Amino acid sequence: MAEETKNLFTRNEKIVPISIEEEVRNSYMDYSMSVIVGRALPDCRDGLKPVHRRILYAMRDLGLVHNREYKKSARIVGEVLGKYHPHGDLSVYDALVRMVQTFSLRYPLVDGQGNFGSVDGDNAAAMRYTEVRLTALAEEMLEDIDKETVDFRPNFDESLEEPVLLPSKIPNLILNGSSGIAVGMATNIPPHNLKEVCGAIKHLIDDPQATIKDLIKLIPGPDFPTGAIICGRQGVLDMYNTGRGHIKTRARAGVEEIKNGKTNIVVTEIPYTVNKASLLEKIAELVNDKKITGISDIRDESDKDGMRIVLELKRGENEQVVLNQLYKHTQMQETFGAILLAIDQGMPKVLNLKQLLGRHIDHRKVIITRRTTYELRIAEERAHILEGFKIALDHIDQVVKTIREAKDRKDAFEKLMKKFALSDRQATAILDMRLYQLTGLERTKIEEEYLEVIKRISYLKGILASEKKVLALIKDELTELYEKYGDDRRTTFQDDEKEFHIEDLIADESTIITVSHSGYIKRTSPNLYRQQRRGGKGIMGMEMRDEDFVEDLYTASTLDYLLFITETGHLYWLKVYEIPQAGRLSKGKAIVNLLDMDPGEKLATIIRVRDFDQPLSVVMATQQGTVKKTPLKAFSNPRKGGIIAMTVDSKDRLVSARLTQAEDDVILATHFGQSIRFHSSQIRDMGRTAQGVRGIRLGKNDYVVAMEAVQKDATLLIVTENGYGKRTAFDEYRIQGRGGSGIITVKTKDRNGPVVGGLSVVDKDEVMIITATGKMIRSPVSGISVIGRNTQGVRLINLAEKDKVVAICKVIESEEGEEGETSDAGS
């Protein structure tokens, strides 16, 4: 029964067993190749995908050339759908729209009238509203298509024929590029400049052995329709040599000065394929999230004259830092992943630059050969007709008589062929002649035309016989193209850009580091403190609690390293920008939250370092007069939990550290006004864990409060607890042997109080003086008198009752030009 049922359904049919795996594999391969060849990838010869080719060919058939009227886009879409491209109308219209957009194609192939979208991502108007026609450049791609230069194939219903490719006088694939995703592969070819490409192709014709390196001299890189900047050459070199590369592009931005000391960043070009509206939204989002803090306003002032994005900066902001932040976090910097993949001889292939240009030469050789062959045939046919005319004119009376005596046209046709040995085409042409062509003037024209046709035939045969002449024609066409349509490069280049480090996003500017007695730290701008005359009352630099007071003050650049050295001799490492920025009255952040310090450790000093490879040493001093010198490089790689900078006795504490050079002298100052100066060479280099040697012999209850490296043309500023200070020339401090008792640096009395700190200063310096209640005064050093060692000094700050000075610091206005300079530290 089952056998009978089987036979019932398979009667008169042949069943072939097929493996389902094999069928799926074969079907998928057929599908993928159909997508690759028929839809997604361009042909390397004319640089077009089928849909673009069909659009251009249909527009030509409709007579929509560049100097005629526009027609509705819907008319073209309907023409393409009905005749050549049986897919969705949007697929055709979208392809048409892209060929109009000046921001998508470097050299648009369709001239549009109406809304065809924008760089903001706006969609084009409906096809019933827009109008199009071919550009003059597109007509160059279609030229000679009627001269049997390309093959034609049946359309989808075999009612018409369509071209397999276009003659394409222009190297469209590399000029306008292409992008598409097929099955298992994708293409992304960047656009280039017409002048450069034509020059490179001509060079390759002249020297077929030219290397890619030679061609890159003529084509330095892509030329995007939106301009922008290509960063670095490596991605371009990779693309041209291997067919694949990653090209980093950046927006073109400038800086404009505006009133009130503010500046604007003005963006006039953005990377290719970037949506301007989305870019602005992303910038606004970053500003709102406070990831970019330097921008106060964003405006899009773009108009018909070009793009103009204005980013208004806050006063005092570093525009380069803001730009770096924008490059890192937005599409103002974008990578173009280039893949030079195209259909070559019916198969997808990744091509390098030389191969890409060579394919155009090969294509044009075929086109010119076929065109010349066609023109030769037409010329020879015309010459043959003209030869018949000449025979007829030579025997005009007999010809007329033969025609008049003939019964009908057929009889006349046969008699002419037989009597004058004419071909059927010649006989037909003679019968079609008009009477006016029998005049003497027309006879002269026929003879002249015949001579011209013979010359033309000779010229065309010469082309077909010589590849050199074919190549010369290609060169002439290229010259004509770039003279007619060539323009200047829009995309420029800049030197290689490495990956951004966090430092690239931080402004290199002076800042003040404030540390309180309770262990809070912050950084603020020196501009928050106005300059005052000597004797001023100061302003609040940090709002303190009753039980806390400001203990130390330091200056540094935001990109400096800070070496935190504790009283117990431990060292911790931190970048200045890692310290939270705060307002003038803010207390800042607890140091223990920034450094992995042991409980109970107290900060003694901070050293500012720009470069650890400098030939410098760190000289440290303790309260009990012990000094130690260690090379700076020994501190370049501290661990998270800190390292030992100096072994300090349990009854002692480290009070100061300075960077010194080999020839520097060191001076120590004590609480009771003693000081000692000696060569730093008297302290031998020691390892990090060493304990040090004696620097000064101290009196009863005295201790070291400051240490400085002696500088040429500088003076030693000493400040006392009651707000007095003075400057004394270093020459007044004679050089002594290390370990002595020293000499007087200031007379300490009840009036001025004991010494709280000392600094090496020059006239152009400014100092910051801070009191225990948190008041600060910024004062020029030039206003402090230079007087002898054995004096009490002059008043620098008026103190409130029970207030006292606790720290002094030198203010650095600019960090430029200071690389390699010894760093400043607080007392």
N, C-alpha and C positions, 0 to 999 in steps of 0.2 A: 504493500500500500504506500509506504514512504517513498519507494522507488518510483511508483507511478506519479505521485505528487511532484516529485523532483522533476521528472520528465515533462510534466504538464507546464511548469514555469520556465523550463529551460529549452523547450522545444525549438528547434532550428537556431539555437544560439550556441556560441562557442565560449566555454568558461576557461579562463586562464588563471590558475592559482598565483597570487602575488603576496609577498611578505609585506605586512603592514609597515614594518620599520623602514624597508626600502622605499615603499611608496611615499611615506611621509618625508623621508630624506630627499627624494627626487622632487617631490612637489614643492618642498620648502626651498630647495636650491633654485627651481624655476621661478618661484615667487621672488626670491631675493635678487636674482639677476635681473628680473623685470624691473624691480624698484631701482636697482643700482644703475642700470643702463637707460631705462625709460623714464625715470622721474627725478631721482635725487642728485645725481652727479653730472657735472658739465662735461662736454666733449672738449678735449684738449685743443682741437683745431679752431673752433669758433667761440669756445668759452661759454656756450649756452646750454641750458637744460632744454628738453623738448618743449615745455610750456612757453618759455621765453622765445624760442625759435619760431614757434607757431604764431605767437602774438605779432612778432615783427613781420613775418611773412604775410599774415592776414591784413595787417595795416598797409603794407605795400600794395596788396591787391586792391584795397579800397582807395588807393591813391592819396593816402594821408602823409604826404611828404612835408618837409619842414617849412616850405613857402606857400602852403595851401591852408585852407580853413580847417579848424578843429572839428572833430566829430565826437559825439557822446561816447563815453567809455562803454556804456551798455551795448552800443552797436558793435564795438570791437569784441566784447566778451561774447555776445551772441554769435558773431561770425566765427570765432575760434571754437566755441562749443559745437556749433552745428556742423563745422567742416572738418576740424582736426583733433579736438581735445575733448573726448566724451567723459568729462569729470565734472565736479561741482563748479558752479559759476564763481564762488568765492576764491577757489584756487587760482582761477585765471585772473580775476580782478586783483587779488593780492599780489600776484606776480607782476601785473601791469603797474600797480601803484609803486612797487619797489623800483621799477625802472624809471620812474619819474622823480623819485626823491633824491634831492641833491646831497642829503646827509647819509644816504645809503650807498649810492654809486658815485665813484669819483668822476665818471663821465656819463651822465644820464643818457639813455637811449631813447627815451620817450619824453616829449615836451608836453607838459600838462597845464591845464587851465582850470582852476578851482582848488578845493581843499584836498590835498593829498597827504594829510597827516603832518606831524611835526616831530622835532627831536625830543619833545616832551612826552612822546608816546601817544599823542592824540591819533585816533583813527581817521582814515580818509573818509570823505563824504561818500554817500551812496553813489553807485556807478551811474545813476540817472542824472546826477547833478554835475559830474565832472566831464571834461572834454580833453582829448589827446590828439597828438599827431607825432610823427617820427621826428627825431632830431637829425641834423645834417650828418652827425657822426654815425648814427644808426644806418643811414642810407649808404654809407661807405661799406657797411657790413653786407648789404644786399646787392651792391653793385655787381653787374655781370651775371646775375643769377639766371638771366634768360639766354645766356650764351653757352649753355650745356657745360657749365663749370662744375656743377655738383649733380649728384644722383638724386632722383626722385623715387618715392615709394607710394604705394596706395595708402589712402587714409583709412580710418577704422572701418568704413563700410564699402571701401573700394570704389567709391563713386568719384573721387578726386585723387589727385596726387599732391604730396607735400615734400619739401626738400629734406634730405637726410641730414644736411648741415648747410650753413650759409657760407658764401665765398669769403666773408670777413676779412676785408683788407686790414682792419685794425687787430692787433694782438689782444683781443678782448679779455681772455682768461686772466692774464696778468694785470691788465689795466684796471678792470672793475672787480676782479676777484670773484669769489663765489663761496657760498656756504650751504651745506646740506647734510642731512643725516640719512644714510641708507640703512641697509640691514647688515649689521656687523662692521660698519665702517662709516666714516664721516669725512667731509672735506671742509676746509676753512682757509681759503686763499685770500690774502690781503690785497687791496688795490695798490696800484703803483702810478708813477708819473709818466705821461705819454712821451715827453721829450727824452727822458732817461731811458725808457724801454726801447724807443726807436733807435736811439744812439747805440744801445747795447746790441740790438739785433744787427745793425749795420756793421758793427765791429766783429760780430761773430761770422757774418758773411765774408768779410775781408780776411778773417783769420779763424778758420774752422778749428784750429788747435788751441784757441784761446781757453784759458782755465777759468774756473768759477771766480777765482781771485781777481782775474783781469776784469771780468764782467761786473764784479761788485764795485769796482772803481767807478763804473758808469751808472750802476743802480745801487746807491748806498743803502737803500731800504725801502719799505712800503711808504706810500704817500696817501694817508687817509683823507677822505672827504671832509672830515671834521677837524683836520689839522692835528693839534696836540703835539706832544713831544715823545720821542722814543728814547728810553733810558738804556744806555749801554748798547753794545754791538753784538754781543755773543748770541743772543736769541736770533738776530737777523742772520748771522753767519751760519748758525745751525740750520736754519730754514733753507738757505740757499744751497748749502752743501749736502744736506740729507733729505730735504723735503719736509722736515718737521722742526719746529722751534717755538720757544715761548718768548714773545716780544713784550717787554714791559713798556707801557705807555702812560703818560701823565697829562693832566690838564695843563693848559697854558695859563699862568696866573701872574699878575703884576701887582705892584703896591702903589697906591695913590695917597699922597698926603692931603689931609683935609684940615679944617680949622680946629682949634682947641687942642692941637698937638696929637690928634688921633690919626690913624691910618686905616685905609680900606684895602682888602685883598679883592682884586677884580679878576674874575675868571672869564676869559674870552673864547677858549676852546676846550672841549672835553674829549676824552678818549672815544674811539670809534665804537659804535653800538651802545653807548651808555645813554640811558634815559635821563634827560635833564631834570624833569619833574621828580623822579624817584631820587635822584642825587640830592636835590634840595630838601626833600622830605627826610632823607637820612641825616643830612647835616643838622637840620632842625631837631631831630630826635636826639642826636648826640649832645647838642647844646642844652636841651631840656633835661637830659639825664646827667648833665654836668661832667660828661666825659671829655668834652671840649669846653673850656671855661673862658677862652679869650675872645669869643664872638659875642657882640651885643645886639647885632641886627643882621638879618638876611634879606636881600632884595633881588628880585629878578627884573633887570632893566633891559632885557633882550627886546629887539625890535627888528624891523626889516633891514636895518643896516648891519645886523650881526648879533652875536651872543654877548651878553654882559651880565654876569652874576656878581653882585656886590656883597661882600662879607665885611661888615663894619666891626672893627676891633675895639676892645676896651682900651682906655688910655694906658699907655705904658706897656702894652702887650708886644711881645716879640713876634713879628709876622712870620718869620721863618719857622718858628716852633709851631705856630698854628697851622701853617702849610704842611709841615711834617705830620701833624696829627691827622689832618684831612687826607693826606696821601695814604696813611696807614689804615684808617678806619672807614674810608668811603671809596666810591668808584672814581674819585679824582685820580687814582692810580689803578690801572687795570692791566691784566695780562692777556694778550691776544695769542691764543694757542693755534699756531699755523700748521696746517697739513695740506701740502700741495698735491692733493689727490684728484685725478681726473680720468675720464675714459680715454684710453689710448689703444687704438686698433681693436676696439670692441671689448676691452677688459680694463677694470679699474687698476690704476698704477700711481704710486707716489713718485713724483718727478722732482729733480733738483732744478736749479735756476737754468743751467745750460740746456738741459733737456726740454724745459718749458719753452725757452726761446727757440730751440731747434725745431720743435714741433710746429711752431708758426711758420718758420722758413720752409719746412717740408710741405706744409699745407699750401702756402702761397705758390710754391713751385708747381704743384699739381694744378692749382687753379689757373695760373698763368699759361701753363702748357695746354690745358683744355680750352681756355679762352682763345688762345692763339690758333689752335687747331680749328676751332669753330669759325673764327674770323677768316682764316685762310680758305676754308671751304666756301664761305660766303663770297669772298673776293674772287675765287676761281670761278664760281658760278656766275658772278657778274661779268667777269672777263669773257666768259664763254658767250653770254648774251650780247655783250658789246661787239664781239667778233662777228656774230650773226648780223648785228645792225650795220657793221661796216660792209659786209658782203652785200647786204640789201641796198645800201647807199651807192656802192660801186656799180650795181646793176639795177638802178632804180626804175628805169623804164620797163625792163623785162619783168621785174617783180610786180609792178603795177598792172602790166598787161596780163600776167599769169593770174593774178587775183581777179581781175575783171572778167576773164574768160572762164573762171571756175564756176561750177554749178552751185556750190555751197561752200561753207567754211571748211568742211572735211576735205572736199576735193581740192580746195586751195592749199590746205595744209599739206596734203600728200604731194601735190605738184611742186610746191616750194622745196620740200625736203629732197625730192628726187632731182629736180632741175639744178639746184644750187648746192647740193650736198650739205644740207643743214640738218642739225639734230632736231628732235621734236620740240625741245625747249626753245631753240632759236626760232624755229618756224612759228611757234605759238607767240613768242615775243614780237616777231615781225607783224603778225596778223593783228596784234594788240596795239601796234604803233598808231599814233594819231598823225593826221596830215601835216600839222605844223612841224613835226619832227623830220620832215623831208626837206626843210629849208636848208640853205647853206650854213646859216648860223648854228643850227642844231647839229649839223654834221661836224662842225668844229668842236662843239661841246662834247660830242660822243668820242671824238678822237682824243681830246684832252683827258676826258674821264678814263678812257682806256689806258692811256699812258700812266695816269695816277694809280689805277688799279694794278697794273703790272709792277710798278714800284712797290706798292703795298704788299703784293704777293711775295716779292723778293725779300722785303723786310721781315715778313712773318716767317718765311722759311728759314731766314737767318736766325731768328729767335729759337725756333724749334731745333735747329742744328747746333745750338750753343747754350750749354747750361750757364756759362758766364754771363750771357746776355739776359737770361731769365733772372739771375741773381741781381744784375744791374737794374732791371725793372723793379724788383722788390725794393731795392735801396731807394730808387726814385720815388716810389709810392710812399715809403716811410718818411722821406724828406718832405714830401708834399703834405703828409698827415701832420707832422709836428709843426710845420710852418703855418698850417691852417688852424689846427686845434690845440696846439701845445700851450701850456701855461706853466707858471712857476710852481715849485714845490710848496706844499702847505705844511707838511709834517717836518719838524726839525729834530736834531739829535742833541743829546747831552751825554756827558761822561757816565761811565758805569755807576750804577747806584746799588750799593749793597743793601741787605735786609736792614730795616730800621731796628736800632736798639732803643731802649727806653730813653737813653741820653739824647737821642735825636729829637725827642718830643718835649724836652725840657729846655727852657731858656737859660742861657749862660749869663747869669746876672748876680750882682752882689746881694747878699742877704745877711741879716743879723741873727745869730743864734743866742737865745736867752735861756739861762738855766737857773731855776730857783733852788733855794736851800732844801726844799722838800723833794727835789728830784723831778721837776717838770721842765720840759724843753719845748721850744717852738722856734720857728723862723719867721722873720718879718722883714719888710723892705726898709732900707735906711731912709727912704723918702718920707716915711711916716713921722720922722723926728726932724723938726725944723732946727736950723742952725741958730744958736743964741750966743750972745756976747759972754765974755768971762764974767762970772759973778751972777749969772742968771739963776732962776729957781728951778728950771727943768720942767718936763712934763711927765705924765704917767706912762711908763713903758710896759707895765704888767700889773694887773689888778691882783693884789695879794690878800690872802687871809691873814688874820691877826698873828697866827703862829708861824707864818711863812714869810720869807723875804727873798729877793733876788740875790743870788750869790755870785754868778759869773756871767760874762757877756763875751761873745766871740763874733768875728766876721769871717765870711767865706763866700765862695761862689757856689751856685746851686749844683754845678757839675764836679765839684771837688770831692775828694774822699775825706772823711773825718775819722781820725784815730782817737778813740775815747780811751784815755788812760786813767785808771782809778787810783785812789790813794794807796791801795795795796799792791800796785804795780801790774795789774792786769790790763790788757789792751783789747778793745773791741773796734770793729770796722763798720762804717756806715757811709752811704752817699748822702750829701746834704739834701738833695731833693726828696729823700725818703723821710725826712723830718717834716711833720705836718706844718703847713703854713697857717698862721693864725693872725688875728687882728692885734692892734697895739695893746689892748687891755685884756686880751685872752691870756690865761695862765699856761696854755699849751697842753702837751701830753706827757704822761709819766714816762721817764726814760726806761724804766723797767719793762715797759710795754714795747719798746723798740729794740732793746739790747737784752741778751740773755745773761744778765748779771746775777752774781750770787747775792742772796739776801744779806743786807747790811753793807754791801759795797757802796762806796761813795765816790763820785767822779772827782778827779783831781784836775785834769786839764784836757784840752782838745787840741789836736794838731791838724792843720789843713794841708792836704797833699794833693797835687795835681797828677804827678807822675812818679811811680815808685822806682823807675830806672835811673833817676837822677843820681849823680855821685854825691849824695848827701848822707849825713848821719843824724841820729836823734840823740840829743844830749838831755838827760833827765837829772833833776835835783830833788832832794828830799828836804823836809823841815830841819833835820839834824845835820844838814850840810854835806850829805853824800851825793856824789855825782857819778854819772855813768854815760858812756857813749856806745851806741850800737848802729851799724849801717842801716839806712832806711829800708833797703830791699828785704831785710829780715822780717819786716812787718807786712809784706805785700799779700800774704795768703793766710789771714787769720781764720781760725775755726769759728763755727757758730757760737760756741760757748766761750770764745775769747782765748787769748794766749798770754803767756807771761812776758811782759816787757822789761820788768826789773824785779828782782827779789828784794822786797822791802822788809826791814825788821819790824817785828810786831809792835814795838814802841815808837816807831817812826811812821811817817806818811809822805808820799810823793806829792810835791807842790807844783812843779812846773816841768815842761819839756819844750825843746826848741829844735828846729832843723838847722844844722850848721854845715858849712863847707870846711875843707881841710885847713884853710888859712885863717878861719875866724877866731876871734877872742870871745871868751865867755865872761859875763859879769853876774855876780850874785848880790842880791840886796836883802838885808835882814829887817826884822820887825822893829828893832831899836836903832835903825839908821846906819848900820855898818854895810860895807861892800868890799868885794874883792874881784880883781880882773886878772885872768890868766889865759894862756894859749890853750885852745881846745886840743891841740896835739899832746898836751900834758896828760890827757885822758886817753889811754889806749883803747882800741876797739874791743868790745866784749860781746859775748853771746847774750841772747835774750834773758837767760836765767841768772846771769851774773848779778852780784850785789852792789858793785861799784866801789869807788875810792873816795877819800875825804876831799871836799872842795873848799871848805872854809871852817876855821876853828871858831866856834861860837862862844859868846859870853854867857853868864848865868841867865837862865830863863829866856834867852834870845833864840830866834829861829828864822829860817829862810822864808821870805814871802814872795820873791820874784827871781827869775833868771832870764837874761837876755843875751843874744849874740850881738857883739859890737859891730856896728855898721859905719862905713865911712861917711863923713859929712852929717852924721846923725847926732842927736843928743839923748841923754837919758832923762826921761820924765819920771819923777817920783811924786806920788800922790799919797797924802796922809789921811788918816781916819776922819779928821775934823774938816775936810774939804780944802786943804791947802795943797799946793804943788809947786814944782819948779822944774826947770830944765837945766842940766849941767852938761857941758861938753865932755865927750869921752876922753879927750886929751888930759883932763884933770884927774883921771883914774890911771895911775901908773900900773904897768904890768908887773904882777907879783908872781911868786911861785904858788902853785896850787897847794891848798891846805893851811895857808896863813890866816891871821886874824883879820886882815883887811884894814880899810881906812873908812873915815866918816863920809857918808853920802848926803845926809841931812841931819840937822839938829832936831831931835824929837823932844818937844816940850809939851806942857799941858795945853798950850795955845793951838798947836797944830796936830798933836797926837802922834801915835806910832804910824809906821809905814804900812799901807795896804797893798801897794803894787808899784811896779815900775815897767816902763816901756821904752823901746828904742824908737825915736820919732824924728821927723824932719819938718821943716816949716810948712810944707804943703799938706801935711797930714791933718786929720781931724780925730779927736778922741771922744769916746762916749764914757761918761762917768755915771755910775749908778749907786743908789743908796739902798739901805736896808729896807726902807719903806716902799721901794719900787719906783722912786723918781729917777728920771734920766735927764742928762744934759749933754747936748752935742756941741762941742766947742772947737774952734780952730787952734791948732798948736801954735801958730804964729802969734797968738795973743797971750801966750804964757812966756814970762821972762826967762832968759838964759842967765843964771847966776851961779855963784860958786857952790862948792860942796858943803861948806860949813855954814849954811844958812837954813832958815825955817820955811822959805817959800812964800807964795802969795795966795790969796783966797781964789779958788776956782768955782765954788758952788756955795750958795747960802743954804744951810741946813736948818731944818726945823728942830725944835727941842727934842733931844734924845735920839735924833736920827744920826746916821753916820755913813760914810762912804764904805762900800764893800768890794767894789770892783772897778777896773778901768779897761778900756779896749780901744784899739785903733780901728777907725772906720775906713773901708776900702770902697771908693766910689765906682771904680771900673776894674774889671778883671782882665781887660785886654792888655796884651803885652807883658804879662807878669809870669809867663810860663818859665819855670826854672828858678823863680824867686823864692827865697826862704819864706816859709809860711808864718802867719801870725797866730798866736794863741793868747787866751786871756790869762789874767794873773791867778 
